[in-house]
Amino acid sequence: MVTRQVNIGESPHIPLAPWTYSNTEVFDLEYEAFFLRRWQFVGHISQVKEPGDYMTARIGRDSVIVIRDKDDSLNAFLNVCRHRGTRLLEGNGSCQGVIKCPYHGWAYNFDGQLLGVPQEDNFPDFDRSNYGLHRIQLEIFHGFVFVKVQGDGESLVEMFAHTADYFQMYDVENYVVCAKESTQLWEANWKVAWDNYLENYHIPVAHPSLNRLLVDLVDEAEELTSGVSVGVFSVKDKLSSVSAERRYQEQLHVAAQRIPRQLRGKWVQFGVSGNLGIDLYPEFLDIFQLIPLSSEQTLVRTVYYGHQNPTLEEEQLRRLNIEVNEPVNEEDRLLCERVQKGLKSTGYSAGPFSREEEGLYHFHDLVRQLVPVTSLPQAPAEGSIKLSNDRLASEG
């Protein structure tokens, strides 16, 4: 694992072509490369404490189940019955003894084996062992549960490398859900949303609250070859004129005892694999997850985790954080939807990146690496994009 050092002022780079942000064939290729073959966040081990406890997560067109087995291990499966394709479970909860399909009653053990089939005699030459749930890869990283549907590749420890120290310093393994999860539909391609998440160039214009709260320059920033990026931001000493922001600044010290001295008064932001943001604050953390629905629609999931026994002051600080940052998500949604519309304008071609958009530089290179057809300035003929992608991939 290495840190990439690229000066985009000296290294020429062409952004992804506009056609790649609305093409359905490219979307299908990206879905496999970025969402099926790379680690996807599901939740936290604190959400599945007892045998039968489960949580589900949507990746895109796919859904997954993570369930605690009777031997205390965790198992992960595709959330689909092997009979007629019914979605087995929704949300989070607990199964009593078996995973039971709500359609025809097929029942599965927590290890995925098919246990029972109503009227099994009506299925000639039926062998239950051939119809267990589709098991997928699962990995736990400092309490967070990730799954991978297809492929091999780096473990999460390898992906995060030395930056994983932050998660230990914040003790996130012992966090629990501390606020209501939310989802929001954005009428934009997932890459538009991720481009926006990666850069700070737009903050002074588009996010007045963040501009009032955060020091202009990033304290630290790294970009790893795995696709993981990390940035550290300092909260300003000068108090904001806006009440919620000012009260947040004034009370930020109440969570200081939870973290090392060098992280007090700072926000740490991780970007992972093109669709997951992890924002570490002194008082809690939030998850920003992109779930691709189509070439021009993305579901944005937000989840909050924090220490189990916050003080009253810390609870107030958490509420202030959400009050300050929720409008930022709405500002980003409106911006991304405007970009999605503009990318289809006649004659538009992408402009250059500023130094504050270096994260996009690396992300666009990763997209080209995993889906080579996106390197083309114009779209191939309809129906030929996968063939073109395969040819470019074979040429290296």
C-alpha positions in Angstrom: 0.0 0.0 0.0 1.4 3.4 -0.9 0.3 7.0 -0.7 -0.1 8.7 -4.1 1.6 12.1 -4.5 0.4 13.8 -7.6 0.7 17.5 -8.4 -2.2 18.0 -10.8 -0.8 21.4 -11.8 2.1 19.6 -13.4 0.5 16.3 -14.5 -2.1 16.6 -17.3 -5.4 15.0 -16.6 -8.7 14.8 -18.5 -11.8 14.3 -16.4 -14.3 11.6 -17.3 -16.3 12.4 -20.4 -19.8 13.6 -19.8 -21.4 10.6 -21.6 -20.2 8.3 -18.9 -22.5 9.9 -16.3 -25.8 8.9 -18.0 -25.1 5.8 -20.1 -27.0 2.7 -18.9 -24.5 0.2 -20.3 -21.6 2.0 -18.5 -23.7 2.0 -15.3 -24.0 -1.8 -15.5 -20.3 -2.2 -15.9 -19.6 0.2 -13.0 -22.1 -1.6 -10.8 -20.2 -4.9 -11.1 -16.8 -3.3 -10.8 -17.5 -0.9 -7.9 -20.5 -2.3 -6.0 -20.3 -6.1 -6.4 -16.5 -6.6 -6.5 -15.5 -4.1 -3.8 -16.3 -4.0 -0.1 -19.7 -2.6 0.8 -20.8 -1.2 4.2 -23.7 -3.0 6.0 -23.7 -1.9 9.6 -22.1 -2.4 13.0 -21.6 -5.5 15.1 -23.7 -3.8 17.9 -26.7 -4.2 15.6 -26.5 -8.0 15.6 -25.7 -9.1 19.2 -27.8 -12.2 19.7 -28.3 -15.4 17.6 -31.0 -14.7 15.0 -30.3 -10.9 15.0 -30.0 -9.7 11.4 -29.5 -6.5 9.4 -30.1 -6.0 5.7 -28.5 -3.6 3.3 -29.2 -2.5 -0.2 -26.3 -2.3 -2.6 -28.2 -1.4 -5.7 -30.4 -3.9 -7.4 -29.0 -6.4 -4.9 -29.8 -6.8 -1.2 -27.7 -8.6 1.4 -28.4 -10.2 4.9 -25.9 -10.3 7.8 -27.1 -12.6 10.6 -25.7 -13.8 13.9 -25.5 -17.6 14.0 -26.2 -19.9 17.0 -22.4 -20.4 17.4 -22.0 -16.5 17.6 -20.4 -16.2 14.2 -21.7 -13.8 11.5 -22.9 -15.0 8.2 -23.6 -13.0 5.0 -25.9 -14.0 2.2 -27.7 -12.5 -0.8 -31.2 -11.5 0.4 -33.1 -13.7 -2.0 -35.0 -17.0 -1.7 -33.7 -19.8 -3.9 -37.3 -20.8 -4.9 -38.9 -17.9 -6.7 -36.5 -15.0 -5.9 -38.5 -13.4 -3.1 -36.7 -10.8 -0.9 -36.4 -12.7 2.4 -35.9 -10.0 5.0 -36.3 -6.2 5.3 -34.6 -3.8 7.6 -33.1 -5.0 10.9 -34.6 -7.5 13.4 -34.4 -11.0 14.8 -35.4 -14.3 13.3 -36.9 -16.9 15.6 -35.1 -20.1 14.8 -35.0 -19.9 11.0 -35.0 -17.5 8.1 -38.4 -18.0 6.6 -39.5 -16.9 3.2 -42.7 -14.9 3.4 -44.0 -16.2 0.1 -44.1 -20.0 0.2 -42.4 -20.7 3.6 -39.1 -22.1 2.6 -37.0 -22.1 5.7 -33.2 -21.7 6.1 -30.8 -22.2 9.0 -28.7 -19.2 10.0 -25.8 -20.8 8.2 -27.8 -20.6 4.9 -28.7 -24.3 4.6 -32.2 -25.0 3.4 -34.0 -26.6 6.3 -37.6 -27.1 5.3 -39.8 -26.9 2.2 -43.6 -27.1 2.5 -45.1 -29.9 0.4 -41.6 -31.1 -0.5 -43.0 -34.2 -2.1 -44.3 -32.1 -5.0 -40.7 -31.3 -6.0 -39.4 -34.4 -8.0 -35.8 -35.4 -7.3 -35.4 -32.5 -5.0 -32.1 -32.1 -3.1 -32.1 -29.5 -0.4 -28.3 -29.3 -0.3 -28.4 -27.7 -3.8 -30.6 -24.8 -2.7 -29.0 -23.1 0.3 -28.7 -19.3 0.4 -25.9 -17.7 -1.7 -23.1 -17.0 0.8 -21.0 -13.9 0.2 -17.8 -12.6 1.8 -17.9 -10.8 5.1 -15.3 -8.9 7.0 -15.4 -6.9 10.3 -13.3 -3.8 10.5 -13.1 -2.1 13.9 -16.7 -3.2 14.5 -18.0 -2.2 11.1 -19.5 -5.0 9.0 -18.7 -5.1 5.3 -19.6 -7.6 2.6 -18.3 -8.3 -0.9 -20.6 -10.1 -3.4 -18.0 -11.1 -6.0 -14.3 -11.4 -6.5 -11.1 -11.4 -4.4 -8.7 -8.5 -3.8 -7.5 -6.6 -0.8 -8.8 -7.0 2.7 -10.2 -4.0 4.5 -7.1 -3.9 6.7 -4.9 -3.8 3.6 -7.2 -1.1 2.0 -7.0 1.3 5.0 -3.4 0.5 5.8 -1.9 2.9 8.4 -4.9 5.2 8.3 -6.9 2.5 10.3 -5.2 4.0 13.4 -7.9 6.7 13.4 -10.6 4.1 14.1 -8.8 2.7 17.0 -8.2 6.2 18.4 -11.9 6.9 18.3 -12.8 3.4 19.7 -15.5 2.9 17.1 -15.6 -0.8 17.7 -17.6 0.0 20.9 -20.0 2.4 19.2 -23.8 1.9 18.8 -26.5 3.5 16.6 -27.1 6.9 18.2 -29.6 8.6 15.8 -32.2 7.7 13.3 -31.0 6.4 9.9 -32.2 8.3 6.8 -32.2 7.9 3.1 -32.7 10.5 0.3 -33.2 10.1 -3.4 -30.8 12.1 -5.6 -31.6 12.5 -9.3 -28.0 12.1 -10.3 -25.5 9.5 -11.3 -23.5 8.0 -8.4 -20.2 9.4 -9.8 -21.6 13.0 -9.7 -22.4 12.5 -6.0 -19.0 11.0 -5.3 -17.2 13.7 -7.3 -18.9 16.2 -5.1 -18.0 14.4 -1.8 -14.3 14.3 -2.7 -13.6 18.0 -3.2 -13.7 21.1 -1.0 -13.4 23.6 -3.8 -17.2 24.2 -3.7 -17.4 24.8 0.0 -16.9 28.6 0.2 -19.7 29.2 -2.4 -22.1 26.3 -1.8 -21.9 25.5 1.9 -21.8 28.8 4.0 -22.2 26.9 7.3 -19.1 24.8 6.6 -17.2 27.8 5.4 -18.0 29.6 8.8 -17.1 26.5 10.8 -14.0 25.0 9.2 -10.5 26.4 8.7 -9.9 26.9 5.0 -6.9 24.5 4.6 -7.0 20.8 5.3 -4.6 19.9 8.1 -3.7 16.5 6.6 -4.6 14.6 3.5 -3.7 11.3 2.0 -4.8 9.3 -1.0 -4.0 5.6 -1.0 -3.7 3.4 -4.1 -6.6 1.2 -2.7 -9.0 4.1 -3.3 -9.2 5.2 0.4 -8.6 8.9 1.0 -8.5 10.7 4.4 -8.6 14.4 5.3 -8.4 16.2 8.6 -10.2 19.5 9.2 -10.0 21.9 12.1 -13.0 23.7 13.5 -12.4 27.5 13.7 -11.8 29.2 17.0 -13.7 32.3 15.8 -17.3 31.8 16.7 -20.0 31.7 14.0 -22.7 34.3 13.9 -25.3 31.5 13.4 -26.8 30.2 16.7 -26.5 26.4 16.1 -23.0 26.7 14.7 -21.8 28.9 17.5 -23.3 26.6 20.2 -21.6 23.6 18.5 -18.2 25.4 18.6 -18.8 26.5 22.2 -19.7 22.9 23.3 -17.2 21.0 21.2 -14.9 20.6 24.2 -17.4 18.3 26.0 -16.4 15.4 23.9 -12.6 16.1 24.1 -12.0 13.4 26.8 -13.1 10.7 24.3 -10.2 11.2 21.9 -6.5 11.9 21.8 -5.4 15.5 22.3 -4.2 15.8 18.7 -7.7 15.2 17.4 -9.6 17.5 19.6 -11.5 20.2 17.7 -11.0 18.3 14.4 -13.2 16.4 11.9 -11.7 13.4 10.1 -13.2 12.5 6.8 -12.6 9.1 5.0 -13.7 8.4 1.4 -13.8 4.7 0.5 -14.0 3.0 -2.9 -16.2 5.5 -4.7 -19.4 5.3 -2.6 -18.7 5.4 1.2 -17.9 8.4 3.3 -17.0 8.0 7.0 -16.9 11.2 9.0 -15.4 11.0 12.4 -16.3 13.8 14.9 -15.4 14.1 18.6 -19.0 13.4 19.5 -19.9 10.6 17.1 -19.5 9.5 13.4 -21.8 9.5 10.4 -21.8 7.2 7.4 -22.5 8.7 3.9 -23.3 5.8 1.6 -24.2 5.9 -2.1 -26.6 3.2 -3.4 -26.8 3.3 -7.2 -30.3 2.8 -8.5 -29.9 3.7 -12.2 -27.5 5.7 -14.4 -29.3 8.9 -13.2 -30.6 8.0 -9.8 -28.8 7.4 -6.5 -30.1 6.7 -3.0 -28.0 8.4 -0.3 -28.0 6.6 3.1 -26.9 8.3 6.3 -26.3 6.4 9.5 -25.0 7.6 12.9 -22.9 5.8 15.5 -21.5 6.9 18.8 -20.4 5.9 22.3 -23.0 4.0 24.3 -23.2 6.3 27.3 -23.0 9.9 26.2 -23.3 12.7 28.7 -26.2 15.1 28.3 -23.8 17.6 26.9 -22.6 15.1 24.3 -26.1 14.3 23.3 -26.7 18.0 22.8 -23.5 18.3 20.7 -24.7 15.4 18.5 -28.1 17.2 17.9 -26.2 20.4 17.0 -24.0 18.5 14.6 -27.0 17.0 12.8 -28.7 20.4 12.7 -25.7 22.0 11.1 -24.9 19.2 8.6 -28.3 18.0 7.4 -28.8 21.2 5.3 -25.4 20.5 3.8 -26.6 17.2 2.4 -29.6 19.0 0.9 -27.3 21.7 -0.6 -25.3 18.9 -2.2 -28.3 17.1 -3.5 -29.4 20.3 -5.4 -25.9 20.9 -6.7 -25.5 17.3 -7.9 -28.9 17.3 -9.7 -27.9 20.6 -11.5 -24.7 19.0 -12.5 -26.5 15.9 -13.8 -28.7 18.1 -16.0 -25.8 20.2 -17.2 -23.6 17.2 -18.2 -26.1 16.4 -21.0 -25.9 19.9 -22.5 -25.0 20.1 -26.2 -21.3 20.8 -26.7 -20.3 20.6 -23.1 -16.8 19.1 -22.4 -15.3 18.9 -18.9 -13.0 21.7 -17.7 -9.7 21.3 -15.8 -9.3 20.3 -12.1 -8.1 22.7 -9.5 -5.6 21.5 -6.9 -8.5 21.3 -4.4 -10.0 18.7 -6.7 -7.1 16.2 -6.5 -9.4 13.6 -5.1 -11.4 13.6 -8.3 -8.1 13.1 -10.2 -7.5 9.8 -8.4 -11.1 8.7 -8.5 -11.5 9.2 -12.3 -8.3 7.3 -12.8 -9.7 4.4 -10.7 -12.9 4.5 -12.8 -10.8 4.2 -16.0 -8.8 1.4 -14.5 -11.8 -0.7 -13.5 -14.1 0.2 -16.5 -11.7 1.0 -19.4 -14.4 2.1 -21.8 -14.9 5.2 -19.7 -11.5 6.4 -21.0 -13.1 7.1 -24.5 -14.1 10.7 -25.2 -17.2 9.6 -27.1 -19.7 6.8 -26.4 -19.3 3.6 -28.6 -22.4 2.6 -30.5 -25.4 1.5 -28.5 -25.1 -2.2 -27.5 -21.4 -2.4 -28.1 -20.1 -0.8 -24.9 -19.4 -4.1 -23.0 -17.5 -5.4 -26.1 -15.5 -2.2 -26.3 -14.8 -2.4 -22.6 -13.6 -6.1 -22.8 -11.4 -5.2 -25.8 -9.8 -2.3 -24.0 -9.3 -4.4 -20.8 -7.5 -7.1 -22.8 -5.2 -4.6 -24.4 -4.1 -3.5 -21.0 
